[in-house]
């Protein structure tokens, strides 16, 4: 665990460790935030909005989010930017700061509790099998999804490829047990595959790739 201060980006997205997050930056406050990050520390916090909007006024956010690290920046003549980020550690928000044009927070990172590898192996195999079936039916092999992780914790962070409500994803992000997350994903995948058997794989796919208007 580590306590630190970070700029905070309220978004209608749940960022998981290892997840790629593309963003288009055009609001003055967030252009300033990204400029400050690039000048000092290329990381900021991402938290799911519970009340308010991404663009315009203030927004309330969930207490748990994830750190994003900027890995690529494309700048436009007018000052707008396209950035690509990757999710790092999860955090809990301890306090908010409003002394800058953008929101900042004191956060404490956290990790899963230690668990028996024997308990995880069976669940890892089940998730990988179900997820491949899910992706095959959605024809999501190839460039959209990289090879599935072998390691249990990393595998438990792949619900970003699932067409799930944001509150479901947020619950998975907040869970501090790899086993519990994997068990939850197994149930969710079984439910999704059952719906596909009835309705066909016709519902829209969210995936990891997203452009946010902020």
N, C-alpha and C positions, 0 to 999 in steps of 0.2 A: 504494500500500500504506500501511496505517496500523495502528499497534499501540495497543491500548486495553484497558481492563478492562471486562468486561460481566457482569451476571448471566447464568447459563446455565440453560436449561430443557431437560432431557432428555425427549425425546418419541419415540414410535413413529411418526414422520412425517418426511419429508424436505422441508424448506422451501426453495423456490426464490425468487430475486429476482422480485418482482412478484406472487407468489402470495398470495392471501388466506387467513388462518388464523384461524378462530374457536376460542376456547378457553373452557371453563367452569372457573373457578378456585375450589377449595374447600379444598384442604389449607392448613394454617396457614402453612407455609413459603413457599408460592407466593402466598398472599394478601399476606404481608409483602413478597415480592419485587415484586409488581405495585404495591403501595402505595409502595415506595421508588422504583420507576421513574417513577410518576406525579408524585412529589414532586421528582424531579431530572431524569431523562433517560428518555423513554418508549421506550427500546430495550432489548432483551435478546437473547441468543444462543439459537438453537434447534439442537440436535444430536441425531442419531438414536441411540437406545439400542442398544447391542450386547449388554449383559448387565444384568439387573435389570428393574425395573418402573417405570412412570410414577408409580404411587401407592405410598407407603410408604417403603421403605428407599432406600439409595443405588443409583445406576445408572452403568454405564460407557457411554461414548459414542464415536462416531466422531470422528476428529481434525478433520474438515471439517464446517462447518455454515453457517448463514446468520443474519444479523441480522434480527430482527423489530421493527417499530415499531408501538406501540399507537395505533390511530386511533379507537377507540370503546370505551366502557366502560359496562356496565349493572350497577348494584349492587343486591344484595338485602338485606333487613333484617338477616339473620343474618351478613352479611359476605361471602357468596359473590359472585362476579362472573362476568359474561359479557364477554369482551373480543374485539374484532376487531383483527387485526394484518395487516400487509403485509410481505412479505419484501423485504429490502434487499440489501446486499452479502454475498458469501460470505466466510468466514474460515477460517483454520487455527488450531487451539488450540495455544498455546505452553506454557501452564502453568495449573494449577488452583489455586483458593484456597478454603479451607474455614473462613474466619473469620466467616462469617455463617450463619444458619439454612439458607440455600439455597446451591447451588453457584455459584461465580463462576470466571471464567477470564480470562487474558490472551490476547488473540487478535490475529491479523494478517490484515487484509482483503487480498484479492487479486482480480485481474481477468484476463480472457483476454489472451493475447498478440495483438499487432497482426497482422492477416491481410489478404490481398488481397481487395478487394471483388469482383473478377471471379470469384474462387474461390467466393465465398459466394452470388452471385446465383442460380446454377443450383440450389444446394442449398435455398435459401429457397423457390424456386418449387416444388420437389419436395415439401418438407415441408408447405407450405400446401395443396397439392392432396391429398396423402395424408391430412392431418389433417382436412380438410373431409369427405373420403369417410368417414373413421373416425367423425367426429362425426355425420354424416348417418345412418349405419347405426345408431348408438347413440341416434338421435333426441335429440342433445344440443345442438341449436341453441336459441337463445332466451336465457333468463335464466341458464342454467347456465354458458355459456361466452361471454365477450365476443368482439368481433371479433378475429381473429387478428392478432398484431403484424406489422408490415411489416419492422421492423428485425431483422437476422439474430440478434444476441445475445439480444434479447428473445424471439424466436420459439423459440430453442433452450432456453428455460426453461419450456416448456409441458408437459413430461412429467407434471406433476401431474394432467392430465386423462386420462392413460392408466392402464389397469389393469395396472400393472407391479409386480413384487416390489420391496420397499424397497431391496434391495441393488442392483438395476438403477438405481433413481432416485439412490441415493447415488453410484454410479459416474459418472452424468451430472453430478451436482453438483460432483464433485471434478475433472472434466475442465476443463483450462484452455485449451482450444481450441474456439472457436465452430464451426469447420469439422468437427472431430471429433465434437462433440455433434450437429450436424445430420446427419452421416452415420450416426451411431448411431441417431438417431430415425427416419431413413428406413428402416433395416433393421428396427427394431422395429415400425413401422407396417405395413410390407409383411408382416411375420410375422403381426401381429394381423389384418389384412384377409384373409390367407390362411386363418386359423382361422375367421373369420366366414363365409367362403365354404363351409367344410366343416361348421361347427357352428351357424351363425347367431349373431347378436349377443345371446347369452343370458347371458354372464358378467356378474357385478356390476361396476358402474362406480364408481370411487372419487371421481374428480373433485377439484376444488379445495376443496370445502366439507367441513369436518370439525370435530366437537366432541370434544375430548379430555377424559377424566375425570381432571383433575389439579387 
